[in-house]
Amino acid sequence: MSGVWVFKNGVVRLVENPASEATEGRRKVLVYVPTNEAIQSYASLERKLYGHGWERYYGDPYLLQFHKQTTVHLISLPKDFKSFKSMHMYDIVVKNRNLFEVRDM
């Protein structure tokens, strides 16, 4: 079984072919809930994460990574923001409940 787990309105479902959903014209955006701000760059995301105790982790030169000392969580993102996909957004949402959400544009 392969695919991407999607969390929407408190319901989890497995999307076996996420590429087909992406071609349906629905583009995803990561939103910082407290200010209702769409994340448009890694600089913006980094500021939000720093404000909630996340720190940069420099373990892999090919990834942009963040960790929180009080947890075992690690957020790994591609270096290029253009490669930032919905699966990365959902990873951030799961590890930062009530702070971020993914919305259709």
C-alpha positions as CSV (number, residue, x, y, z in Angstrom):
1,M,0.0,0.0,0.0
2,S,1.5,3.3,-1.0
3,G,0.3,6.9,-1.2
4,V,0.0,9.9,1.0
5,W,-2.0,10.1,4.2
6,V,-4.3,13.2,4.0
7,F,-5.8,14.8,7.1
8,K,-8.9,16.9,6.5
9,N,-11.6,18.0,8.9
10,G,-10.4,15.5,11.5
11,V,-10.6,12.6,9.1
12,V,-7.6,10.6,7.8
13,R,-7.6,9.0,4.4
14,L,-5.0,7.4,2.2
15,V,-4.6,8.9,-1.3
16,E,-3.0,6.3,-3.4
17,N,-2.3,8.6,-6.3
18,P,-1.7,12.1,-5.0
19,A,-0.5,13.3,-8.4
20,S,-4.0,12.7,-9.9
21,E,-5.5,14.9,-7.1
22,A,-3.0,17.6,-7.7
23,T,-3.9,17.7,-11.4
24,E,-7.6,18.3,-10.5
25,G,-6.7,22.0,-10.2
26,R,-6.5,22.1,-6.4
27,R,-3.3,23.6,-5.2
28,K,-2.5,23.4,-1.5
29,V,-1.1,26.1,0.7
30,L,0.3,26.0,4.2
31,V,-1.5,28.5,6.5
32,Y,-0.2,29.8,9.9
33,V,-3.5,29.7,11.8
34,P,-2.9,32.4,14.5
35,T,-2.5,35.1,11.8
36,N,-4.3,33.4,8.9
37,E,-1.1,33.9,6.9
38,A,-0.2,31.7,3.9
39,I,3.4,30.6,4.0
40,Q,5.1,31.8,0.8
41,S,8.7,31.2,1.6
42,Y,11.0,29.2,3.9
43,A,12.1,32.4,5.6
44,S,8.5,33.0,6.7
45,L,8.1,29.4,7.8
46,E,11.4,29.5,9.7
47,R,10.3,32.5,11.7
48,K,7.0,30.9,12.6
49,L,8.7,27.6,13.7
50,Y,11.4,29.5,15.7
51,G,8.7,31.2,17.6
52,H,7.4,27.8,18.7
53,G,10.6,26.3,19.9
54,W,11.9,24.7,16.7
55,E,15.6,25.0,15.8
56,R,17.5,24.4,12.6
57,Y,19.2,21.0,12.3
58,Y,22.2,20.9,10.1
59,G,22.6,17.1,9.8
60,D,21.9,16.8,6.0
61,P,23.3,19.3,3.5
62,Y,20.5,18.5,1.0
63,L,17.6,19.2,3.3
64,L,16.3,22.0,5.4
65,Q,15.6,20.4,8.7
66,F,14.1,21.6,12.0
67,H,14.0,19.8,15.4
68,K,12.4,20.6,18.8
69,Q,14.5,19.7,21.8
70,T,11.5,18.7,23.9
71,T,10.3,16.1,21.3
72,V,11.7,13.5,19.0
73,H,10.2,15.2,16.0
74,L,12.2,16.2,13.0
75,I,10.8,18.2,10.0
76,S,12.7,17.5,6.8
77,L,12.0,19.8,3.8
78,P,13.6,20.0,0.3
79,K,16.2,22.8,0.0
80,D,14.2,24.5,-2.8
81,F,10.9,26.0,-1.9
82,K,9.5,25.1,-5.3
83,S,9.8,21.4,-4.3
84,F,7.7,22.0,-1.1
85,K,4.7,19.7,-1.6
86,S,1.6,18.9,0.3
87,M,3.2,15.9,2.0
88,H,5.7,18.3,3.6
89,M,2.9,20.6,4.6
90,Y,1.0,17.8,6.3
91,D,4.1,16.8,8.2
92,I,4.4,20.3,9.6
93,V,0.7,20.3,10.5
94,V,0.9,16.9,12.3
95,K,3.9,18.1,14.4
96,N,2.3,21.5,15.1
97,R,-1.3,20.9,15.9
98,N,-3.5,24.1,16.1
99,L,-0.7,26.2,14.6
100,F,-0.7,25.3,10.9
101,E,-3.2,23.9,8.5
102,V,-3.3,23.0,4.8
103,R,-5.9,24.6,2.6
104,D,-7.0,24.4,-1.0
105,M,-6.2,27.5,-2.9
